[in-house]
Amino acid sequence: MISNVIKDCKRQIDSEKIKLVYEHRTANNIIVSADKNRLNQVISNLISNSIKFTQGEWRTISITTKKEQDSKAITISVKDTGKGIDPEIIPRLFTKFATKSDTGTGLGLFISKSIVEAHGGRIWAENNKDGKGATFYFSLPASKLL
């Protein structure tokens, strides 16, 4: 499912300027009991936001999935090399109309949070430690490992 979302996003960008990298960090396939269309919406929103806010000549967005070791959860992360999250926005990042963008409405992260929480998961974000960009995460309970 994530690979399909990435393929759709790649069709919408200049692949010479933005590189989308997907890394699946678990030996097994993971099954999550969820609404596929809604999870597509969350992943697509996070990638689209990263594309919008990633700057520079060589831009990379990394999407990673991994199973948490001591839990039965899967975590998906979207890491970009943009300007990061404005400190003024961080406390209300996932609330309605929280944006510093001239083009966004500030609803995408609010909707994404509602979808993730409706599936028993959680969503969060942080600025990258190297000062370049931000990483958005969400975790969902895993149903099965194959």
DRENROSE-324580 format. One record per residue (C-alpha): residue number from 1; chain; x negated, y, z negated. Coordinates in steps of 0.001 Angstrom, whole numbers. Layout:
<nuses>
+-----+--------+---------+---------+---------+
! num ! chaine !       X !       Y !       Z !
+-----+--------+---------+---------+---------+
! NUM !      A !       X !       Y !       Z !
...
+-----+--------+---------+---------+---------+
</nuses>
This chain:
<nuses>
+-----+--------+---------+---------+---------+
! num ! chaine !       X !       Y !       Z !
+-----+--------+---------+---------+---------+
!   1 !      A !       0 !       0 !       0 !
!   2 !      A !   -2758 !    2464 !    -926 !
!   3 !      A !   -4647 !    1672 !    2277 !
!   4 !      A !   -1532 !    2560 !    4295 !
!   5 !      A !   -1138 !    5901 !    2523 !
!   6 !      A !   -4803 !    6679 !    3190 !
!   7 !      A !   -4377 !    5804 !    6881 !
!   8 !      A !   -1394 !    8169 !    7093 !
!   9 !      A !   -3384 !   10962 !    5423 !
!  10 !      A !   -6360 !   10388 !    7747 !
!  11 !      A !   -4103 !   11045 !   10729 !
!  12 !      A !   -3325 !   14479 !    9322 !
!  13 !      A !   -6893 !   15715 !    8724 !
!  14 !      A !  -10045 !   16532 !   10638 !
!  15 !      A !  -12039 !   13388 !    9831 !
!  16 !      A !  -15275 !   15153 !   10750 !
!  17 !      A !  -14817 !   17599 !    7878 !
!  18 !      A !  -13033 !   15510 !    5250 !
!  19 !      A !  -13981 !   11957 !    4369 !
!  20 !      A !  -11478 !    9718 !    2559 !
!  21 !      A !  -13118 !    6814 !     746 !
!  22 !      A !  -11176 !    3958 !    -847 !
!  23 !      A !  -12730 !    1640 !   -3419 !
!  24 !      A !  -10851 !   -1291 !   -4963 !
!  25 !      A !  -12777 !   -2156 !   -8159 !
!  26 !      A !  -11215 !   -5445 !   -9104 !
!  27 !      A !  -11864 !   -8950 !   -7849 !
!  28 !      A !   -8180 !   -9786 !   -7720 !
!  29 !      A !   -5168 !   -8278 !   -6063 !
!  30 !      A !   -2850 !   -6672 !   -8560 !
!  31 !      A !     927 !   -6707 !   -8404 !
!  32 !      A !    2869 !   -3871 !   -9935 !
!  33 !      A !    6623 !   -4028 !  -10310 !
!  34 !      A !    7579 !    -651 !   -8881 !
!  35 !      A !    9422 !    1352 !   -6269 !
!  36 !      A !    6987 !    1283 !   -3340 !
!  37 !      A !    8348 !    4467 !   -1761 !
!  38 !      A !    8019 !    6448 !   -4985 !
!  39 !      A !    4440 !    5243 !   -5604 !
!  40 !      A !    3601 !    6135 !   -2002 !
!  41 !      A !    4935 !    9605 !   -2793 !
!  42 !      A !    2671 !    9938 !   -5861 !
!  43 !      A !    -467 !    8780 !   -4057 !
!  44 !      A !     293 !   10874 !   -1003 !
!  45 !      A !     866 !   13949 !   -3167 !
!  46 !      A !   -2423 !   13500 !   -5039 !
!  47 !      A !   -4385 !   13010 !   -1815 !
!  48 !      A !   -2632 !   15955 !    -118 !
!  49 !      A !   -3447 !   18202 !   -3082 !
!  50 !      A !   -7074 !   17081 !   -2958 !
!  51 !      A !   -7234 !   17843 !     762 !
!  52 !      A !   -5756 !   21290 !     143 !
!  53 !      A !   -8140 !   22215 !   -2669 !
!  54 !      A !  -11353 !   20540 !   -1503 !
!  55 !      A !  -13816 !   23036 !    -134 !
!  56 !      A !  -17173 !   23093 !    1626 !
!  57 !      A !  -18551 !   21827 !    4885 !
!  58 !      A !  -18754 !   18156 !    3841 !
!  59 !      A !  -15726 !   17276 !    1769 !
!  60 !      A !  -15140 !   13885 !     202 !
!  61 !      A !  -12061 !   12518 !   -1493 !
!  62 !      A !  -12494 !    9198 !   -3287 !
!  63 !      A !   -9527 !    7001 !   -4110 !
!  64 !      A !  -10243 !    4193 !   -6558 !
!  65 !      A !   -8156 !    1412 !   -8055 !
!  66 !      A !   -9310 !    -634 !  -11002 !
!  67 !      A !   -7871 !   -2917 !  -13622 !
!  68 !      A !   -8491 !   -1734 !  -17133 !
!  69 !      A !  -10560 !   -4361 !  -18968 !
!  70 !      A !   -8723 !   -4629 !  -22257 !
!  71 !      A !   -5233 !   -3982 !  -20987 !
!  72 !      A !   -2765 !   -5159 !  -18418 !
!  73 !      A !   -2811 !   -1886 !  -16518 !
!  74 !      A !   -4082 !    -646 !  -13194 !
!  75 !      A !   -5533 !    2844 !  -12867 !
!  76 !      A !   -5588 !    4744 !   -9597 !
!  77 !      A !   -7771 !    7830 !   -9323 !
!  78 !      A !   -8130 !   10528 !   -6684 !
!  79 !      A !  -11375 !   12484 !   -7002 !
!  80 !      A !  -12230 !   15507 !   -4895 !
!  81 !      A !  -15146 !   17882 !   -4450 !
!  82 !      A !  -13099 !   21074 !   -4584 !
!  83 !      A !  -13039 !   24023 !   -6932 !
!  84 !      A !  -11500 !   22101 !   -9820 !
!  85 !      A !   -8431 !   22873 !  -11905 !
!  86 !      A !   -8072 !   26456 !  -13075 !
!  87 !      A !   -8359 !   26456 !  -16905 !
!  88 !      A !   -5227 !   28618 !  -17080 !
!  89 !      A !   -3181 !   25854 !  -15388 !
!  90 !      A !   -4520 !   22829 !  -17288 !
!  91 !      A !   -2103 !   23044 !  -20282 !
!  92 !      A !     938 !   23094 !  -17971 !
!  93 !      A !    -445 !   21175 !  -14992 !
!  94 !      A !    2393 !   18639 !  -14778 !
!  95 !      A !    5230 !   21049 !  -15524 !
!  96 !      A !    7626 !   22642 !  -13035 !
!  97 !      A !    6215 !   25444 !  -10886 !
!  98 !      A !    2685 !   25254 !  -12317 !
!  99 !      A !     503 !   26500 !   -9465 !
! 100 !      A !   -2205 !   28992 !   -8578 !
! 101 !      A !   -1808 !   28147 !   -4894 !
! 102 !      A !    -392 !   30496 !   -2289 !
! 103 !      A !    1060 !   27565 !    -345 !
! 104 !      A !    2436 !   25157 !   -2966 !
! 105 !      A !    5600 !   25240 !   -5027 !
! 106 !      A !    4156 !   23614 !   -8125 !
! 107 !      A !    6644 !   20755 !   -8005 !
! 108 !      A !    4494 !   17917 !   -6620 !
! 109 !      A !    2668 !   17076 !   -9845 !
! 110 !      A !    5862 !   17472 !  -11877 !
! 111 !      A !    7658 !   14984 !   -9596 !
! 112 !      A !    4638 !   12652 !   -9616 !
! 113 !      A !    4618 !   12651 !  -13414 !
! 114 !      A !    8336 !   11822 !  -13512 !
! 115 !      A !    7831 !    8906 !  -11098 !
! 116 !      A !    4817 !    7493 !  -12949 !
! 117 !      A !    6503 !    7752 !  -16348 !
! 118 !      A !    9694 !    6133 !  -14982 !
! 119 !      A !    7476 !    3128 !  -14118 !
! 120 !      A !    6067 !    2929 !  -17670 !
! 121 !      A !    2792 !    4627 !  -16756 !
! 122 !      A !     998 !    7841 !  -17478 !
! 123 !      A !    -725 !   10534 !  -15394 !
! 124 !      A !   -3535 !   12923 !  -16294 !
! 125 !      A !   -6322 !   14989 !  -14750 !
! 126 !      A !   -9684 !   16504 !  -15575 !
! 127 !      A !  -12334 !   18618 !  -13947 !
! 128 !      A !  -15345 !   16584 !  -12838 !
! 129 !      A !  -18314 !   16695 !  -15186 !
! 130 !      A !  -20664 !   17835 !  -12405 !
! 131 !      A !  -18541 !   20979 !  -11961 !
! 132 !      A !  -17461 !   20037 !   -8436 !
! 133 !      A !  -13767 !   19302 !   -8118 !
! 134 !      A !  -11278 !   17378 !  -10188 !
! 135 !      A !  -10029 !   13833 !  -10657 !
! 136 !      A !   -6379 !   12905 !  -11030 !
! 137 !      A !   -5519 !    9542 !  -12570 !
! 138 !      A !   -2415 !    7530 !  -13099 !
! 139 !      A !   -2012 !    4131 !  -14680 !
! 140 !      A !     753 !    1581 !  -14353 !
! 141 !      A !    1403 !   -1699 !  -16141 !
! 142 !      A !     301 !   -4638 !  -13997 !
! 143 !      A !    2794 !   -7466 !  -13492 !
! 144 !      A !     380 !  -10102 !  -12178 !
! 145 !      A !   -3132 !  -10684 !  -10942 !
! 146 !      A !   -3551 !  -12776 !   -7817 !
+-----+--------+---------+---------+---------+
</nuses>
